Amino acid sequence: MEIRRRHWDRHGTGGLSFTELGFGTAPLGNLYRAISDDEADAILARAWDAGIRYFDTAPLYGLGLSETRLNRFLRDKPRDDYVLSTKVGRILRATSPDKRDGFGKWFDVPARNEVYDYGYDAVMRSLEFSLERLGTHRVDILYGHDLDLTNHGSRDALDARMTEFLEGGHEALVKLRSEGVIGAFGLGVNEWQPCKWLAERGDPDIFLLAGRYTLLEQASLDTMMPLCVEKGIGVVIGGPYNSGILATGPRPGAYYNYDPAPQEVLDRVAKIEAACTRHGVRLVDAAFQFPLRHPAVVSIIPGGQSVDEMASNLKALNAEIPAQLWADLKSEGLLHPDAPVE
C-alpha cells in the first residue's frame, strides 16, 4: 500500500510534501547499541522501498554518525524525491576518545564533545558542518534542537537559551529561509511549551514535537496545537509511543520518557490497551494513528533500529481503526474530549 502524503505550504512557495510515515534516524547513530553499516543500510532500504520519503536527523545522533550514514544511503537518490531535516543548537568538537560525550547512550561513535550554541554564527556553522556530513547541498528543514527544560536544567537557563535563539539563531534561520537555502525551520523538542513560546514571538514553520501529542498525552491540545493551526505551522510527531510503552503495552519494565514507566502511567496505558483489545485493535496501531487525526500534523517519525521495527510501523500506518474506539476512549476519560479523531 502506498504511503499517503501531506502537503505543507505556509508561504505559498510550493512547500514540502511529507509522507505520513517518516523516518527518525537517532537509532542509526547507534543509540543504546551499535549496529553495523550494513544493518543501517538495510533499515534505510526497507524504509525507502516502502515509500518513506521524509528523513530526520541531527548532529547529536551518534555525534555525527547518523548524518554520515544518511549520506551514504541518499547519495544516489534524486534530491527532490525526499524531504530532509536536521538540527542546530550544538556544535560538535573533536576530542580524545576517552573524553567524548554520550557514553552509555551512543556506542562506537566519533570522539566528539557537544557544545550548546543557539547564536547566529553557530547556526550558520552548524548547517555548514551538517551539509558536509550529509553530502548534500541543501536541507529542507532546520530545527532548533532540545530547547527545553529537560536539556537545560532550569527555567532561567532555558529562558537564556530561548532568548539566545530568538535574537540570534532565529535571525539566521529567517535569512536562510528567505534565500531559499532551507525551506522551513522550527524547533525539535520534547516539550510543547517552547513551541508555544516561539510561535507567539517568532516566525517558525514546523515543529518536531516528541512524545507530547500522543495517545497517552494531549496537554498540548489546549493551547499549542490550536495555535499551530491558526498560524499554519506544521507539526511532525516524534516519539508516538512515548519511548516504548505504547508499543509494548504496560508490561514490567516498560519505558516512558526514556525511563521505566511509573505505576500511574502503567495503569492508564492498561486501560487504553483494554479498550483497544475490545475493538480488536493493537495498542501500537492506535498510538501511531491517533496523532495523524490532527489537522496540524504532517508526519509521524518513530525511530527504527531494525527491519522488524520498520515493518511494525508500516503495519500500524495501514491498520483499520474503528471510530467507536476513539469514542469509547473519550467517554472513559482516556482521551482529551476535543481531540480530533476523524
Number of C-alpha atoms within 10 A of each C-alpha: 8 9 16 15 16 12 15 21 16 16 11 7 8 11 14 20 19 24 24 23 29 26 27 22 27 24 21 30 30 23 21 15 14 19 17 11 12 9 15 24 16 15 22 26 16 16 23 18 10 16 18 24 22 25 23 24 26 26 27 26 21 29 27 22 25 27 27 21 19 22 17 14 16 19 12 8 10 8 14 8 10 19 20 22 21 25 25 28 26 22 22 20 12 13 13 10 12 9 12 17 20 19 12 9 14 22 17 15 21 18 19 22 20 17 12 16 19 28 21 18 12 20 26 16 14 21 22 14 16 24 18 14 19 26 16 14 11 18 20 19 24 29 26 24 23 21 25 24 18 13 13 16 10 12 12 11 14 19 16 13 20 21 15 16 23 20 15 18 24 25 17 20 29 17 13 18 17 12 10 12 15 19 24 27 25 26 27 29 25 23 20 24 17 21 26 18 12 18 21 13 9 14 17 23 24 27 29 29 22 24 23 22 25 25 26 22 15 18 14 19 18 12 12 19 23 17 18 22 15 10 15 18 23 25 27 22 26 28 23 29 27 24 22 21 27 29 21 15 19 23 12 12 13 20 23 19 15 11 11 16 21 12 11 9 16 22 13 14 21 18 15 26 21 15 20 22 13 9 15 13 19 19 24 25 23 26 22 28 22 20 25 22 12 19 16 23 24 25 26 29 24 25 22 22 23 17 17 12 14 20 16 14 24 20 14 21 22 15 15 13 18 13 11 10 20 22 14 16 18 15 12 12 10 19 19 17 13 10 17 14 14 10
